[in-house]
Amino acid sequence: MSEDENRSTDEKTDENTEKTASVAQRILRKFAKKKKGDTERTRETKNPNAPKNIPVLLKLLLPMILLVSAEVAIFAGMIFGGDLISYMEQNEKTILKERVINRKSYLERKMILRWSDVSDTVSSINGITSDLLHIGKISLNTLDDGSAEALPLLRRSAPLLIDLMRNNEVTGAFLILNTDDLRESENQGIYNDKPGIYIRDYDPDAHPSDRNEDLILKYAPAEIVKTLNISLGRLWEPQFSFREKREYDDYFYEPYQTAFEMQNPQKMAVSDLGYWSLSHRLDREDKDVISYSVPLVLPTGRVYGVLGVDLTIDYLKTLIPSRELLNGNAGSYLLGAENEDDGVFYRAMVNGPLYNQVLKENDSWTIDWDGDDALIENGQGKKIYCDVEYLNLYNSNTPFSNQRWALIGAAETKDLFIFSDRVIQVLIRALLLMMGVGIAGGTLISSMISHPIAHLTRNVQRARPSVGIQFDRTGIREIDLLAERLEDLNQEMFYEAERIAHIINMTSVPIALFETNREENSVFLTDKFFEMFEMDREISEDLTIQEFEKIIKDLEPYRRNSRQYIDEKKRQERIYKIPVLQREESEKDGESKAETGTEKSTEKSSVKGEQKENSVSPVSVRYIRMTLSDDGNRCIGLVEDVTDTTLERKSIEFERDHDLLTGILNRRAFLRKMQQLFDQGEPVLKTAALLMIDMDELKFVNDTYGHEFGDRYLKTAAHCFQSSVPEESVVSRQSGDEFQIFLYGYETEEEVREKIEILKEKIREASLDLPDGRKLSLRLSGGVAWYPKDSTEYEQLRIYSDSAMYEVKHSTKGAIKDYKKA
């Protein structure tokens, strides 16, 4: 049968099904419309232009709410629509800016006028160096070779470093001697330790000790340690260590190499060659510092070292307290430098609670400009407001003038605008309170006015139309007339429902109707409902929705499918397969159940429900279709017997997909199954094998014993194949004497080969009884192609297995062999 013929048959089957139930569908629609409410429809028909149905309470309450809302909106517009909030926020920004400017001015004076004032010390050390060179105590060629060569200069320079540290109120002073080209050394990968002195004072604000007991030596030759009477640091070293970390730090490299590569550096002012270094560590301890360093240049222009001072970050934090920015210590100071005009600042110091939010493990942060506002976005996506004030540390056109230091005051917007936010919160609370009082007053007044009508409404809501309704009288003439009319309409509705049920019971088509009303907790059933589901029980007026829903739930084991939204009315369709019970005793009224169009079955299940004490046994089944229309509050259902059309469709589907002679899948069904499996791919197929089999003796059997025995020969083969492979395997007859078997879903090839060996054994055991009493064994040739080893496409596997089969058929015959690629 062709695909077009099959499709035509399916369409005719569905058309017959619809025709069979057309009368019932019309009754269902009529029933639903009747139950929806004649009173409401009649009212709309008489007055199609009637206004929307709004409760009296809302009719009174809505104008009052609108009036209160208008008053609140006007008040809110005057506050939030004006410039009050923006003015308060701008004022808070201005306060923050003034505090940052004041602290920036203080820091700028410190850095320029005191901490970096090293000119006198540089002049003194240069003079000492010139004298020592003149008398031959030191040599520039060997000055940085070791502490012994630099000892005369270091011994005379040490007191100058102590005085520099005391006068400039810094936490450290250092002197490093070097005459090498540091850039050339780095290019060669050479990093040498350098002689020098580094003295640390952790508390410059404390009163200095006459005996220098408050100082610590970090770097210095051992000979100087003995003469200075200064305590050694915990990790003291005789020289500045660069060899181990294989890097020259910026505080040393930048000022020295800049002067070294400059023409006539002796003509430059000391401050023009000075360099401020960002946060770093001068020794092995965990104290971060910033430093200011200048190159040491002789009058001849020869550069021979670096002099510098440092300030620990801890000391800087005492000079730049973050608590002054905002109340509650919510602000932070950021000190850093910008090398390019790109908004990227490199860290010198962060003081305040925003350290973890801004930097964490990073050494820089980026400032984005939104108009006049500077913002930093932290890792959580929050915007941090900043006021950026640049420090004028370098003169213009000097080597390091592109390094722009800045003091930044930063705070989260929620902390910066805390005052304006509190004002907004107070105003919002006032507006809400105003609205709440207005709505509460309006509700109270409206409730008092609408109370009599609300009393009738509650009576209507509590009424159950299924048992009749009776309303209390309010004493208001118009309302009492309305109550009487509702009672009359309830009686008319009962009459209509009973009339429709009677019509349904008189029809020859086996159908039933039901309605459930969740609001009223009521159930309506026609007489044939329980009979169609083989339930032995009577319809009761006391049946509740909970009991009825349990009855429907008990039918779930017999449910076969479900379709949602089967038409424009958004209905649901269910199909049930119900066992029909043969009773040993007839019904009391002598009627027996019709068995027309039922399907014979050996099912052992029975429909749940109350059964009579008569012994019963299932002998056939009935297909029941239930069509539901559910709007959430009310559900209307139509029940139909669709056994005939269902069996007809099943028969057509079986004939379409199966070989009429052998009963196994035909070629078209097999190809459809292959398409489904190969679309799912390796997760389902895993390791698989496609067997192509051709019966060797079919022509001999047909010619010798006739086509009847040829058909038996094919049936024997098909039965052998079907019973010898696992249930999930796919077996089909492709053409006259050609079969295909597909084994899939195995983890390894060995597992599949075990199944093929079982198949071969069963083939060897199978035989056909011939007319002369002899037995004819099955003789066949087969080829095997493997997934995914040979191919992952079905068509290619078919070609390979067919090739392997014909190779066997034209050689040895009677064997099953794997495909082998050339």
Salt bridges, closest charged atoms under 4 A:
ASP4 OD1 - ARG7 NH2 2.43
ASP10 OD2 - ARG656 NH1 3.86
GLU15 OE2 - LYS19 NZ 3.25
ASP38 OD1 - ARG41 NH2 2.82
GLU108 OE1 - LYS104 NZ 3.88
ASP144 OD2 - LYS194 NZ 3.52
GLU169 OE1 - LYS110 NZ 3.24
ASP180 OD2 - LYS194 NZ 3.13
ASP193 OD2 - ARG243 NH1 3.27
ASP201 OD2 - ARG166 NH1 3.64
GLU213 OE2 - ARG211 NH1 3.89
ASP214 OD2 - ARG166 NH1 2.74
GLU237 OE2 - ARG284 NE 2.54
GLU244 OE1 - ARG284 NH2 2.60
ASP249 OD2 - LYS245 NZ 2.42
GLU261 OE2 - ARG183 NE 2.58
ASP283 OD2 - LYS218 NZ 3.17
GLU285 OE2 - LYS218 NZ 2.47
ASP288 OD1 - ARG281 NE 2.80
ASP310 OD2 - ARG200 NH2 3.87
ASP314 OD2 - LYS287 NZ 3.08
GLU324 OE1 - ARG103 NH2 2.76
GLU338 OE1 - ARG404 NH1 3.76
ASP341 OD1 - ARG404 NH1 3.74
ASP363 OD1 - ARG347 NH2 3.04
ASP373 OD2 - LYS93 NZ 2.84
GLU377 OE1 - LYS383 NZ 3.29
ASP387 OD1 - LYS97 NZ 3.38
GLU389 OE2 - LYS97 NZ 2.91
ASP415 OD1 - LYS414 NZ 3.32
GLU487 OE2 - ARG473 NH1 3.55
GLU492 OE2 - ARG485 NH1 3.78
GLU496 OE2 - LYS34 NZ 3.85
GLU496 OE1 - ARG499 NH2 2.62
GLU515 OE1 - LYS35 NZ 3.41
GLU515 OE2 - ARG634 NH1 3.73
GLU534 OE2 - ARG622 NH1 3.75
ASP554 OD2 - LYS550 NZ 3.27
GLU556 OE2 - ARG559 NH1 3.01
ASP567 OD2 - ARG571 NH1 3.07
GLU573 OE2 - ARG563 NH2 3.33
GLU573 OE1 - ARG625 NH1 3.75
GLU587 OE2 - ARG583 NE 3.34
GLU587 OE1 - LYS612 NZ 3.13
GLU603 OE2 - LYS577 NZ 3.07
ASP630 OD2 - ARG518 NH2 2.85
GLU640 OE2 - ARG625 NE 3.50
ASP641 OD2 - ARG622 NE 3.29
GLU653 OE2 - ARG649 NE 3.79
ASP657 OD1 - ARG656 NE 2.99
ASP657 OD1 - ARG672 NH2 2.83
ASP659 OD2 - ARG733 NH1 3.18
ASP694 OD2 - LYS809 NZ 2.50
ASP696 OD1 - LYS809 NZ 2.92
GLU697 OE2 - ARG779 NE 3.63
ASP703 OD2 - LYS699 NZ 2.90
GLU708 OE2 - ARG712 NH2 2.95
GLU747 OE2 - LYS686 NZ 2.91
GLU749 OE2 - ARG753 NH2 2.72
GLU749 OE1 - LYS789 NZ 3.43
GLU757 OE2 - LYS760 NZ 3.58
GLU761 OE1 - ARG764 NH2 2.78
ASP769 OD1 - LYS775 NZ 2.66
ASP772 OD2 - ARG774 NE 2.95
GLU795 OE2 - ARG798 NH2 2.59
ASP818 OD2 - ARG753 NH2 2.49
